[in-house]
Amino acid sequence: MAKQFAAHVQAKRRRAAFHEASHIEVTKAVAPEATIYASVNDYGSGDATTLFPPGTTRQNKLLVAVAGFLGEAKGHSEKTLSDDRIHARVMAADIDRRLRAGEDKFQVDVLMTDGETEMSTTNNRDFAFLLEDLQSKKHNFRAFFGLDSWANEIQDAILDCIARLNTEAVWGAVGDTANHILEHGWYSTEE
């Protein structure tokens, strides 16, 4: 029983490390001036904070947001992410719906190139900038009737991020960073 529990915790730590490492490496690519702190505890819970410089585009923030759950799925399954546009649209619409429903943490089914899906997780903190935007527009007519969907933007970010994470250079950097996190328990761009 103890060995099974230890294996379960190690698998959770590995998932969390790939999740946070994917946030980190995509952030370094799209906003190299950003400050990033990440950690994974002994029980497999991960957390990352990114301080974006002024002027970072919404699309680049979305790339960073979706990188976590996509990298988690790719790292855990050790498979290639599928760039199927229909599945990307389904994921994007589901994320939009769950964020607007106020869910804190939720699962996302990520499609792999072999046709299987890998369960991954994301949370509303990864998309905090969208939720802040929603709060500022709460009296907007389109927002009131749910006509201001983020699904198109999220879908574009998912497809862009899949292309990035499926390259050897980016995925190699993600693997190195995940190993650093697993070994040290933390990562920071601050020296």
FIPA-851259 format. One record per residue (C-alpha): residue in one letter; y, x, z. Coordinates in steps of 0.1 Angstrom, whole numbers, plus 5000, padded with zeros to 4 digits. Example, Ala and Ser with C-alpha at 12.3 -4.5 7.8 and 13.67 -1.06 7.14 Angstrom:
FIPA-851259
A495551235078/S498951375071/
END
This chain:
FIPA-851259
M500050005000/A502450285009/K501750464976/Q502450144956/F505750094975/A506750454969/A506050414932/H508050094930/V511050254947/Q510850554924/A510750324893/K513850144907/R515650474912/R514750584877/R516050254862/A519250284882/A519750644872/F519450554835/H521750254840/E524550464856/A523950764833/S524450544803/H527750414817/I528850774823/E527950924789/V529450634769/T532650654791/K532851034784/A532550954746/V535150674744/A537550764773/P537051134781/E540051134805/A538450874827/T537350954862/I533750854870/Y531750844903/A528150724904/S525350724929/V521750604933/N520450554969/D516950624981/Y515950254976/G516950234940/S520350074941/G522950234918/D526750204917/A529350354895/T533150334895/T535150424864/L538850474866/F540150434831/P543350594820/P546150364809/G545850254773/T542050234773/T541149954748/R539349644758/Q536649734732/N536050074748/K535749914782/L533149664768/L531149964753/V530950114788/A530049774804/V527149704781/A525950074781/G524450024816/F521849754809/L521049884774/G520450244787/E518450104816/A516149924792/K515750214769/G515150464797/H512650244815/S510650144784/E510950484766/K511450284734/T514150254708/L516749984711/S516649714683/D519949654665/D518849294656/R522149104652/I520648764662/H519248894694/A522549084701/R524348744697/V521948574720/M522448844747/A526248834742/A526348454746/D524148464776/I526348734793/D529448534785/R527948214800/R526748394832/L530048564838/R531948244834/A529448074858/G530348324884/E526948494887/D527148834905/K524049004892/F521748884864/Q518948994841/V519249054804/D516349064779/V516849364757/L514949374724/M513249694714/T512249804678/D508649714684/G509549354690/E508949354727/T511749284752/E512649484783/M514149324813/S517349494824/T520149404848/T523949394848/N526549254871/N530049104870/R531649434883/D530749594849/F532849324832/A535549294859/F538349344833/L537249034814/L537148824846/E540648944856/D541748834821/L540148494827/Q541948454860/S545348524844/K544648264817/K543247984840/H546047744830/N545547814793/F544347514773/R541747704753/A540347864785/F540247534803/F537947394776/G535947704773/L537147784738/D538048154745/S534548304744/W533948674748/A530648654729/N531948804696/E533549104714/I530449154736/Q528149134706/D530249394687/A530049624718/I526349574721/L525649674685/D528049974687/C526450094719/I522950054706/A523850274677/R525350534701/L522350534725/N519850554697/T521250894686/E519451204699/A522651374711/V523851084732/W520450994746/G519851364754/A523051364775/V522051034792/G518651194801/D520351504815/T522751294836/A520051064848/N518051364860/H521151504878/I521551174895/L517951154905/E517951514918/H521351494937/G521851124943/W525351124928/Y527551224898/S531251274895/T533551404867/E535751544895/E534851904904/
END
